[in-house]
Amino acid sequence: MTVGLRAGKAFGGQGESLVLKIELEISEPIDFGSGDHQYLVRKAGDDSSKPNKPYKASASAVPKQSSAKPRPKTGEPANSYVVEISEETNTENNSVDPFSDTAIRRAFIIKVFLILSAQLVITGMIISIFIFWKDLRVWVHNNPWFTYTLLPAFFVVLILLACCGDLRRQVPANYILLSLFTILEGLLLGTVSVFYEAEEVLWATAATAMVTFLLTLFAVQTKWDFTVLSGVLFVVVFVLIIFGLLIIFIRSYWLRLVYAALGTVVFSVYLVVDVQLMVGGRHRHSQLDPEEYVFAALNIYMDVINIFIFILQLFGLGQ
């Protein structure tokens, strides 16, 4: 943290003028909660307000002046004080944002994208087995218990990754749980994909890849901070879940179409929010820690999967 104080005082007389400028730079951290900054400003103001008392500053404190005669600055205010606080320091707890270090932020982003890429590749391979292996497609149709068995295991691993912060930061437990979660998610998506034509699944995959790529670029380049919408999106997702439960009992083509379109939009915005949180440092609402790369990859992965599911529903309804 750097605090700079500038005090200026002008004295005018007959045929003479005196202009003084004092610059004080403090490079040590200051506890603003204890009132140190008020003491500095008050002290500078008291010293500069004493009349007919010249300032004596050391050579190290006063900047070097040219040999020419200084000219008075009539337009400069009598007293001016400036306090500058770096944005990279949190004034509430005097802690420095770890994402302010470019190297840490870059390493975090690279690690998250590598994990995310591995997850998507594994998921795509599992889905491909289900949609191109005809015997497996028939077996899944005739044995719905397989899907119902996967659901409890899927939610148990998801809760562990979402709620156990220490566990998802511990290596190699975090990678083992994330790999298990990715396999379970791929199996669930495979059981869903068998109810669609292979062409529809491929088109949905291509559309999801395009949407994800464009939204990621938008999230990184835009100056808008979408992280403030996190609370609103949580409420919208809750409403979306209730809407999904209702259309199970209400057989309406248009309601299903609206539900799929709304879900695609909601999770597209969620993808932008999670990417901005992952980037960190650049957006003021970032709460992620550099050790939360597994959690960041999990959030973005779930956004991409949900976008794929809703786009797949749109293609299915279109056919």
HELIX and SHEET records of a PDB file:
HELIX    1   1 PHE A   32  SER A   34  5                                   3    
HELIX    2   2 ASP A   36  SER A   49  1                                  14    
HELIX    3   3 PRO A   98  SER A  100  5                                   3    
HELIX    4   4 THR A  102  PHE A  132  1                                  31    
HELIX    5   5 LYS A  134  ASN A  142  1                                   9    
HELIX    6   6 TRP A  145  CYS A  163  1                                  19    
HELIX    7   7 GLY A  165  ARG A  169  1                                   5    
HELIX    8   8 ALA A  173  SER A  193  1                                  21    
HELIX    9   9 ALA A  198  GLN A  221  1                                  24    
HELIX   10  10 PHE A  226  LEU A  229  5                                   4    
HELIX   11  11 SER A  230  PHE A  249  1                                  20    
HELIX   12  12 TYR A  253  VAL A  279  1                                  27    
HELIX   13  13 TYR A  293  GLY A  318  1                                  26    
SHEET    1   A 2 VAL A   3  GLY A  12  0                                        
SHEET    2   A 2 SER A  17  ILE A  26 -1                                        
SHEET    1   B 2 THR A  89  ASN A  90  0                                        
SHEET    2   B 2 SER A  95  VAL A  96 -1                                        
END                                                                             
